[in-house]
């Protein structure tokens, strides 16, 4: 997500830091590069023009050029303006005072609308809600079957029956009242393009459902096409917010950076994978930090807390303080990382990870974790607890038992020592802020 844009911006800011005291000419040159980087990221050209003009006006002010750390001030301004461009604050999904809250999902065929419906329902169940999904897409082959399968797999109620879409929705709403569902999510039909039939059907469903929120689902990977689709929907149907799907595959980020400015409607959720738990609430400030390579510790902590065990967290914190962190603990943390989502995405939430040698060229993935697990599980309990005793002959035995090479075993042991030092230093730093510290919350 945003790999190409993040890389370009980091390169631009690195040049500024190398100059020390900045001149207006330095700022002008940097703004030209920022403009090109945004255009290459497929950001709407009008949005780019206004964004860069605002940046330049702020950056040539005395607060930057007269600052002791002007380059840092420029980064701060870019971060603030990116946050403003993305929406300033999180746009929550409001709940109706009188349940059920009705959410209507709209979008083109292929945007991931049906899957997004299930992801949103799953997201709400984690907040203690009891949603009902209504399968009202009667046109796409297997759309109803797909929603039913997703509901069964994740223990989420689904309503489906025959008839016209608006009749299905009316019957589904009655079912929701009988079952005391507090949220109803209506999956509607899409088309390959915006047309009169689709809009007429959506209008009929809207009149029956009386939705509290209409969410437009768009494929982030389509860039400016996604923005154009959003503009068309706003003109014909209007909507309250957006869900951007396939963000994990969008290396440029043009849709995310353009769509709110063009439509005036907030992005409420982003989808970062195929699994049902990959939907995230959209936080403009956190995404701006990710774009600038500054990480996203808050989201990382939230993900960690959702999969962590409180007793294990306290025990680990104590082991770190006593410098007793061993390979069994290391393996346990690797397993928890896997539960937090694709490991590459999790790693990128750590501040400064892009500056670690080799991180930009090599993508950490689940196969790496499986290899680590195989190596550690090929060790004896004593070797896991006391890695220092692992001699050359032991390394050969471990490599043979795990189906790996001695080089890979050596790399793991080196990685373990580096992680141990990192965890120790971060625990010491954050421990001053509270009894458990940051890693006590994360693991």
C-alpha positions as CSV (number, residue, x, y, z in Angstrom):
1,X,0.0,0.0,0.0
2,X,1.5,3.3,-1.2
3,X,4.9,1.8,-1.7
4,X,5.8,3.8,-4.7
5,X,4.6,7.1,-3.3
6,X,6.1,6.5,0.1
7,X,9.5,5.7,-1.5
8,X,9.4,8.9,-3.6
9,X,8.4,11.2,-0.6
10,X,11.1,9.6,1.6
11,X,13.7,10.3,-1.1
12,X,12.6,14.0,-1.4
13,X,12.7,14.6,2.4
14,X,16.1,12.9,2.6
15,X,17.5,15.4,0.2
16,X,16.1,18.3,2.2
17,X,17.6,16.9,5.4
18,X,21.0,16.8,3.7
19,X,20.8,20.5,2.9
20,X,20.4,21.7,6.5
21,X,19.3,25.3,6.3
22,X,16.7,25.6,3.5
23,X,16.2,28.4,1.0
24,X,13.0,29.3,-0.9
25,X,14.6,27.7,-4.0
26,X,15.1,24.4,-2.1
27,X,11.4,24.4,-1.1
28,X,10.4,25.2,-4.7
29,X,12.4,22.2,-6.0
30,X,11.0,19.9,-3.3
31,X,7.4,20.9,-4.1
32,X,8.0,20.2,-7.8
33,X,9.1,16.7,-6.9
34,X,6.2,16.2,-4.6
35,X,3.9,17.3,-7.4
36,X,5.4,14.7,-9.8
37,X,5.3,12.0,-7.1
38,X,1.5,12.6,-6.5
39,X,0.7,12.7,-10.2
40,X,2.7,9.4,-10.8
41,X,0.6,8.0,-7.9
42,X,-2.5,8.7,-10.0
43,X,-3.8,11.4,-7.7
44,X,-6.4,13.7,-9.4
45,X,-4.6,16.6,-11.0
46,X,-6.8,19.3,-9.5
47,X,-6.3,17.8,-6.1
48,X,-2.5,17.8,-6.7
49,X,-2.5,21.4,-7.8
50,X,-4.4,22.6,-4.7
51,X,-2.5,20.4,-2.3
52,X,1.0,21.5,-3.6
53,X,-0.1,25.2,-3.6
54,X,-1.1,24.9,0.1
55,X,2.1,23.1,1.0
56,X,4.3,25.7,-0.7
57,X,2.5,28.6,0.9
58,X,3.1,27.0,4.3
59,X,6.6,25.8,3.6
60,X,8.1,29.1,2.6
61,X,6.7,30.8,5.7
62,X,9.1,31.9,8.4
63,X,8.2,28.9,10.6
64,X,10.1,26.7,8.2
65,X,12.9,28.7,6.6
66,X,13.9,30.3,10.0
67,X,13.6,26.9,11.9
68,X,16.6,25.1,13.3
69,X,15.2,21.9,11.7
70,X,13.5,23.1,8.5
71,X,13.4,19.7,6.8
72,X,11.5,18.2,9.8
73,X,9.1,21.2,9.7
74,X,8.4,20.4,6.0
75,X,7.7,16.8,6.8
76,X,5.4,18.0,9.6
77,X,3.5,20.2,7.3
78,X,3.2,17.5,4.6
79,X,1.9,15.1,7.3
80,X,-0.7,17.7,8.5
81,X,-1.9,18.5,4.9
82,X,-2.1,14.8,3.9
83,X,-4.3,14.2,7.0
84,X,-6.5,17.1,6.0
85,X,-6.7,15.8,2.4
86,X,-7.7,12.3,3.7
87,X,-10.3,13.6,6.0
88,X,-8.8,15.0,9.2
89,X,-10.7,12.7,11.6
90,X,-12.1,9.2,11.6
91,X,-15.6,9.1,10.1
92,X,-17.5,6.6,12.2
93,X,-20.5,4.5,11.2
94,X,-23.4,6.1,13.2
95,X,-25.9,3.8,14.9
96,X,-29.6,4.6,14.8
97,X,-31.3,5.5,18.0
98,X,-34.0,3.0,17.2
99,X,-32.5,-0.3,15.9
100,X,-32.0,-1.8,13.5
101,X,-29.4,0.5,11.8
102,X,-29.8,-0.1,8.1
103,X,-26.7,0.1,5.9
104,X,-27.1,-0.1,2.1
105,X,-24.0,-1.2,0.1
106,X,-23.7,0.0,-3.5
107,X,-21.0,-0.2,-6.2
108,X,-19.9,-1.7,-9.5
109,X,-19.6,-5.4,-10.2
110,X,-16.1,-6.5,-9.3
111,X,-15.5,-3.9,-6.7
112,X,-15.7,-6.5,-3.9
113,X,-19.1,-5.3,-2.6
114,X,-20.4,-8.7,-1.5
115,X,-17.2,-9.5,0.3
116,X,-17.1,-6.0,1.8
117,X,-20.6,-6.6,3.1
118,X,-19.4,-9.7,5.0
119,X,-16.3,-7.9,6.2
120,X,-18.4,-5.0,7.6
121,X,-20.7,-7.4,9.3
122,X,-17.8,-9.3,10.9
123,X,-16.2,-5.9,12.0
124,X,-19.5,-5.0,13.7
125,X,-19.8,-8.4,15.5
126,X,-16.4,-7.6,17.0
127,X,-18.0,-4.4,18.5
128,X,-20.8,-6.5,20.1
129,X,-23.4,-6.0,17.3
130,X,-25.7,-8.6,15.9
131,X,-26.0,-7.9,12.2
132,X,-28.2,-9.4,9.5
133,X,-27.0,-9.5,5.9
134,X,-29.6,-9.3,3.2
135,X,-28.7,-10.9,-0.1
136,X,-30.4,-8.6,-2.6
137,X,-28.0,-9.0,-5.5
138,X,-30.2,-11.2,-7.8
139,X,-28.3,-10.6,-11.0
140,X,-24.7,-11.7,-10.5
141,X,-24.3,-15.5,-10.7
142,X,-23.6,-17.0,-7.2
143,X,-23.7,-13.7,-5.4
144,X,-26.3,-14.9,-3.0
145,X,-24.5,-18.2,-2.5
146,X,-21.3,-16.3,-1.8
147,X,-22.9,-14.2,0.9
148,X,-24.6,-17.2,2.5
149,X,-21.3,-19.1,2.5
150,X,-19.5,-16.1,4.1
151,X,-22.3,-15.9,6.7
152,X,-22.1,-19.6,7.6
153,X,-18.3,-19.5,7.8
154,X,-18.3,-16.6,10.2
155,X,-21.6,-17.3,12.1
156,X,-23.3,-14.2,10.7
157,X,-27.0,-14.3,9.9
158,X,-28.0,-14.0,6.3
159,X,-31.5,-13.5,4.8
160,X,-32.2,-14.7,1.2
161,X,-35.3,-15.5,-0.6
162,X,-36.8,-15.2,-4.1
163,X,-38.5,-12.1,-5.6
164,X,-37.6,-8.6,-6.7
165,X,-34.7,-7.0,-4.8
166,X,-37.0,-4.5,-3.1
167,X,-39.3,-7.3,-2.0
168,X,-36.3,-9.3,-0.6
169,X,-35.2,-6.2,1.4
170,X,-38.7,-5.6,2.8
171,X,-38.9,-9.2,4.0
172,X,-35.4,-9.1,5.3
173,X,-36.1,-6.0,7.4
174,X,-39.1,-7.8,9.0
175,X,-36.9,-10.8,9.8
176,X,-34.4,-8.5,11.4
177,X,-37.0,-7.1,13.7
178,X,-38.2,-10.6,14.7
179,X,-34.7,-11.7,15.4
180,X,-33.7,-8.5,17.2
181,X,-30.8,-7.8,14.9
182,X,-29.4,-4.3,15.7
183,X,-27.8,-3.8,12.2
184,X,-29.0,-4.7,8.8
185,X,-26.5,-4.6,5.8
186,X,-28.1,-4.8,2.4
187,X,-25.9,-6.2,-0.5
188,X,-27.3,-4.8,-3.7
189,X,-26.5,-5.6,-7.3
190,X,-23.8,-4.0,-9.3
191,X,-23.1,-3.5,-13.0
192,X,-20.0,-3.3,-15.2
193,X,-20.7,0.4,-15.5
194,X,-23.1,3.0,-14.0
195,X,-26.4,2.7,-15.9
196,X,-30.0,3.7,-15.6
197,X,-31.3,0.2,-14.7
198,X,-28.9,-0.1,-11.7
199,X,-29.7,3.4,-10.4
200,X,-33.4,2.8,-10.7
201,X,-33.2,-0.4,-8.8
202,X,-31.0,1.2,-6.1
203,X,-33.5,4.0,-5.8
204,X,-36.4,1.4,-5.3
205,X,-34.3,-0.4,-2.6
206,X,-33.5,2.9,-0.9
207,X,-37.2,3.8,-0.7
208,X,-38.0,0.5,0.9
209,X,-34.9,0.1,3.2
210,X,-34.8,3.8,4.3
211,X,-31.1,3.3,5.0
212,X,-29.4,5.3,7.7
213,X,-26.1,5.0,5.7
214,X,-25.4,4.3,2.0
215,X,-21.8,3.1,1.6
216,X,-20.2,3.1,-1.9
217,X,-17.7,0.3,-2.4
218,X,-14.9,1.1,-4.9
219,X,-11.8,-0.8,-6.0
220,X,-8.8,1.3,-4.9
221,X,-6.6,-0.4,-7.6
222,X,-8.6,1.3,-10.3
223,X,-7.2,4.7,-9.3
224,X,-8.9,7.6,-11.0
225,X,-11.6,5.3,-12.5
226,X,-12.7,4.7,-8.8
227,X,-12.9,8.5,-8.4
228,X,-15.0,8.8,-11.5
229,X,-17.4,6.1,-10.4
230,X,-17.8,7.8,-7.1
231,X,-18.6,11.1,-8.8
232,X,-21.3,9.3,-10.9
233,X,-22.9,7.6,-7.9
234,X,-23.0,10.9,-6.0
235,X,-24.8,12.6,-8.9
236,X,-27.3,9.8,-9.4
237,X,-27.9,8.3,-6.0
238,X,-25.7,10.0,-3.4
239,X,-24.0,8.2,-0.6
240,X,-22.8,8.8,2.9
241,X,-19.3,7.3,2.8
242,X,-16.9,5.0,1.0
243,X,-15.2,1.6,1.5
244,X,-12.0,1.3,-0.4
245,X,-11.2,-2.4,-1.2
246,X,-8.0,-4.0,-2.4
247,X,-5.9,-1.4,-0.7
248,X,-3.2,-4.0,0.0
249,X,-2.6,-4.3,-3.8
250,X,-2.7,-0.5,-4.4
251,X,1.0,0.6,-4.6
252,X,0.1,4.1,-5.8
253,X,-2.8,5.3,-3.7
254,X,-4.3,7.8,-6.1
255,X,-7.9,6.8,-5.3
256,X,-7.5,7.1,-1.5
257,X,-5.8,10.5,-1.8
258,X,-8.3,11.9,-4.3
259,X,-11.7,10.5,-3.6
260,X,-12.7,12.6,-0.5
261,X,-11.5,15.9,-2.0
262,X,-13.4,15.2,-5.3
263,X,-16.7,13.8,-3.8
264,X,-16.8,15.5,-0.5
265,X,-17.7,12.2,1.1
266,X,-15.5,10.5,3.8
267,X,-13.8,7.2,3.5
268,X,-15.1,5.1,6.4
269,X,-13.3,1.8,5.9
270,X,-10.4,0.3,3.9
271,X,-9.9,-3.4,3.1
272,X,-6.3,-4.7,3.3
273,X,-6.7,-8.3,2.3
274,X,-9.1,-11.1,1.3
275,X,-9.9,-12.5,4.7
276,X,-13.0,-11.4,6.5
277,X,-11.1,-9.7,9.3
278,X,-9.1,-7.5,6.9
279,X,-11.5,-4.5,7.1
280,X,-10.1,-1.5,9.1
281,X,-11.7,1.7,10.2
282,X,-10.2,4.6,8.2
283,X,-8.0,6.9,10.2
284,X,-6.7,9.8,8.1
285,X,-3.9,10.7,10.5
286,X,-2.7,7.1,10.7
287,X,-2.7,6.6,7.0
288,X,-0.8,9.9,6.5
289,X,1.9,8.5,8.8
290,X,2.1,5.3,6.9
291,X,2.5,7.2,3.6
292,X,5.4,9.1,5.1
293,X,7.1,6.0,6.4
294,X,6.4,7.0,10.0
295,X,4.5,3.7,10.8
296,X,1.2,3.3,12.5
297,X,1.7,2.2,16.1
298,X,-1.8,2.8,17.2
299,X,-3.3,0.4,14.7
300,X,-0.5,-2.1,15.4
301,X,-1.3,-2.0,19.1
302,X,-5.1,-2.4,18.4
303,X,-4.4,-5.4,16.3
304,X,-2.1,-6.9,18.9
305,X,-4.6,-6.4,21.7
306,X,-7.3,-8.2,19.7
307,X,-5.2,-11.3,19.5
308,X,-3.1,-11.1,22.7
309,X,-3.5,-12.9,26.0
310,X,-3.3,-10.6,29.0
311,X,-1.5,-13.2,31.2
312,X,1.1,-13.9,28.5
313,X,1.6,-10.2,27.9
314,X,2.5,-9.6,31.6
315,X,4.7,-12.7,31.7
316,X,6.6,-11.6,28.6
317,X,7.2,-8.1,30.0
318,X,8.6,-9.5,33.1
319,X,10.9,-11.9,31.1
320,X,12.2,-9.0,29.1
321,X,13.0,-7.1,32.2
322,X,14.8,-10.0,33.6
323,X,16.6,-10.6,30.2
324,X,15.1,-14.1,30.0
325,X,13.6,-13.8,26.5
326,X,14.3,-17.0,24.7
327,X,13.5,-18.7,21.4
328,X,10.3,-20.2,22.7
329,X,9.1,-16.7,23.5
330,X,10.3,-15.5,20.0
331,X,8.3,-18.3,18.3
332,X,5.2,-17.4,20.3
333,X,5.5,-13.8,19.2
334,X,5.9,-14.9,15.6
335,X,2.6,-16.9,15.9
336,X,0.8,-13.9,17.3
337,X,2.1,-11.7,14.5
338,X,0.6,-14.1,12.0
339,X,-2.8,-13.8,13.8
340,X,-2.6,-10.0,13.3
341,X,-2.7,-10.2,9.5
342,X,-0.3,-10.5,6.6
343,X,3.1,-10.1,8.2
344,X,4.5,-7.7,5.6
345,X,1.6,-5.2,6.4
346,X,2.2,-5.6,10.2
347,X,5.9,-4.9,9.9
348,X,5.3,-1.7,7.9
349,X,3.3,-0.3,10.8
350,X,6.5,-0.1,12.8
351,X,8.0,3.4,12.6
352,X,11.2,3.5,10.6
353,X,11.0,0.0,9.3
354,X,11.6,1.3,5.8
355,X,15.0,2.5,6.9
356,X,16.1,-1.0,8.0
357,X,18.6,-2.3,5.5
358,X,17.0,-4.8,3.2
359,X,13.4,-4.1,4.2
360,X,12.6,-2.3,1.0
361,X,14.0,-5.0,-1.2
362,X,12.7,-8.0,0.7
363,X,9.1,-8.5,1.6
364,X,8.5,-10.4,4.9
365,X,5.8,-13.0,4.3
366,X,4.1,-15.9,6.0
367,X,6.5,-18.4,4.5
368,X,9.3,-16.8,6.5
369,X,7.3,-17.4,9.7
370,X,6.7,-21.0,8.8
371,X,10.5,-21.5,8.2
372,X,11.3,-19.9,11.5
373,X,8.8,-22.1,13.2
374,X,10.3,-25.2,11.6
375,X,13.8,-24.3,12.7
376,X,12.9,-23.6,16.3
377,X,10.8,-26.7,16.6
378,X,13.8,-28.7,15.4
379,X,15.7,-27.6,18.5
380,X,15.8,-29.3,21.9
381,X,14.0,-27.5,24.8
382,X,17.4,-26.6,26.2
383,X,18.6,-25.1,22.9
384,X,15.5,-22.9,22.7
385,X,16.0,-21.7,26.3
386,X,19.8,-21.2,25.9
387,X,20.6,-20.3,22.2
388,X,24.2,-19.7,23.2
389,X,24.9,-23.4,23.4
390,X,24.0,-24.0,19.7
391,X,27.4,-25.0,18.3
392,X,28.3,-25.7,14.6
393,X,27.3,-29.4,14.9
394,X,24.0,-28.5,16.5
395,X,23.3,-26.1,13.7
396,X,23.8,-28.8,11.2
397,X,21.4,-31.1,13.0
398,X,18.8,-28.4,13.3
399,X,19.1,-27.5,9.6
400,X,18.7,-31.1,8.6
401,X,15.7,-31.6,10.9
402,X,13.9,-28.5,9.7
403,X,14.6,-29.0,6.0
404,X,16.6,-25.7,5.8
405,X,20.3,-24.7,5.5
406,X,22.9,-23.9,8.1
407,X,22.9,-20.4,6.7
408,X,19.2,-20.0,7.4
409,X,19.7,-21.3,11.0
410,X,22.5,-18.7,11.4
411,X,20.2,-16.0,10.1
412,X,17.5,-16.9,12.5
413,X,19.8,-16.8,15.5
414,X,21.1,-13.4,14.4
415,X,17.6,-12.2,13.9
416,X,16.7,-13.4,17.4
417,X,19.5,-11.6,19.0
418,X,18.6,-8.4,17.2
419,X,15.0,-8.7,18.2
420,X,15.9,-9.4,21.8
421,X,18.0,-6.2,21.9
422,X,15.2,-4.2,20.2
423,X,12.5,-5.5,22.6
424,X,14.8,-4.8,25.6
425,X,15.5,-1.2,24.6
426,X,11.8,-0.5,23.7
427,X,10.6,-2.0,27.0
428,X,13.1,0.2,28.9
429,X,12.0,3.3,27.0
430,X,8.2,2.8,27.2
431,X,8.3,1.2,30.7
432,X,8.9,4.7,32.1
433,X,5.4,5.7,30.8
434,X,3.5,2.9,32.6
435,X,3.9,-0.4,34.3
436,X,3.5,-2.5,31.3
437,X,4.9,-0.2,28.6
438,X,4.2,-0.5,24.9
439,X,5.2,-4.1,24.3
440,X,3.2,-5.1,27.4
441,X,0.2,-3.8,25.5
442,X,1.3,-5.3,22.1
443,X,2.2,-8.8,23.1
